[in-house]
Amino acid sequence: MSRKTEEQYIQEITELNNQLINTQRNLHKKNQELERTVKDLQQALDEIKRLKSLLPICSNCKKIRNDDGYWQEVEEYISEHTDVKFSHGLCNDCLKKLYPNIYDENEEEKQ
């Protein structure tokens, strides 16, 4: 079995070092490409969010026109597109308008 000379060791180390440098350069290029892709995807996602944030809503009944062109209740539309669940109640203005007697009773109880 022949022994390697110091020069052969130096040559092997140099080759390995060159391979490492090339690998680092390739990784750097791939990282730059990945960063550009992430940036492009983020911009696309921001654009989609912006476009999706424009909801066509009826100015009278407040139904929303969905992607299929059908009108549906706000609660139904939002529930389908998010994890939001609704519970219903009446604000004081609507309570006063729709049920003035109950509103008056509530006001008396508060005092």
C-alpha positions in Angstrom: 0.0 0.0 0.0 1.5 3.3 -1.0 1.4 6.3 1.3 0.2 9.6 0.2 2.6 12.4 -0.1 2.1 15.7 1.5 1.6 17.2 -1.9 -1.2 14.7 -2.6 -2.9 15.6 0.7 -2.6 19.3 -0.2 -4.1 18.6 -3.6 -7.0 16.7 -2.1 -7.7 19.4 0.4 -7.6 22.0 -2.3 -10.1 20.1 -4.4 -12.4 19.6 -1.4 -12.1 23.3 -0.6 -12.9 24.2 -4.2 -15.9 21.9 -4.1 -17.0 23.5 -0.9 -16.7 27.0 -2.4 -18.7 26.0 -5.4 -21.4 24.4 -3.2 -21.5 27.7 -1.1 -21.9 29.7 -4.3 -24.7 27.5 -5.6 -26.4 27.7 -2.2 -26.1 31.5 -2.2 -27.7 31.6 -5.7 -30.5 29.3 -4.7 -31.1 31.4 -1.6 -31.4 34.5 -3.8 -33.8 32.7 -6.1 -35.8 31.5 -3.2 -36.0 35.0 -1.7 -37.1 36.4 -5.0 -39.8 33.7 -5.3 -41.0 34.4 -1.7 -41.1 38.1 -2.5 -43.1 37.5 -5.7 -45.5 35.1 -3.9 -46.0 37.6 -1.1 -46.8 40.3 -3.6 -49.3 38.0 -5.4 -50.9 37.1 -2.1 -51.2 40.8 -1.1 -52.8 41.5 -4.5 -55.3 38.6 -4.0 -56.1 39.8 -0.5 -56.7 43.3 -1.8 -58.9 42.1 -4.6 -60.8 39.8 -2.3 -61.3 42.6 0.1 -63.6 44.3 -2.4 -67.0 42.7 -1.7 -70.0 43.6 -3.9 -72.7 44.3 -1.4 -76.3 45.4 -2.0 -76.8 48.9 -0.6 -80.3 48.1 0.4 -80.5 44.6 1.9 -76.7 44.2 2.5 -76.5 40.8 0.8 -73.1 40.0 -0.8 -72.7 38.8 -4.4 -70.5 35.7 -4.3 -68.0 34.4 -6.9 -70.8 32.6 -8.7 -72.8 35.7 -9.1 -75.5 34.8 -6.5 -76.6 37.0 -3.7 -76.3 35.7 -0.2 -76.6 36.9 3.4 -73.5 38.6 4.8 -73.3 36.1 7.7 -73.5 33.1 5.3 -70.8 34.5 3.0 -68.4 35.4 5.8 -68.9 32.0 7.5 -68.1 30.2 4.3 -64.9 32.2 3.7 -63.6 32.4 7.2 -63.7 30.7 10.6 -66.1 33.3 11.9 -69.4 32.2 13.5 -72.1 34.7 14.2 -74.4 35.2 17.1 -77.3 37.7 16.7 -78.6 40.4 18.9 -79.9 43.9 18.5 -78.1 47.1 19.0 -79.8 49.8 21.1 -80.8 51.9 18.1 -82.5 48.9 16.4 -84.1 47.7 19.7 -85.6 51.2 20.1 -86.8 51.3 16.5 -88.2 47.7 16.4 -89.3 47.2 20.0 -89.8 50.5 21.7 -91.6 49.0 24.7 -88.7 46.6 25.5 -86.2 49.4 24.9 -88.1 51.7 27.4 -88.2 48.8 29.9 -84.5 48.3 29.6 -83.8 51.9 30.0 -85.9 52.1 33.1 -84.1 49.0 34.6 -80.7 50.7 34.0 -81.7 53.8 36.0 
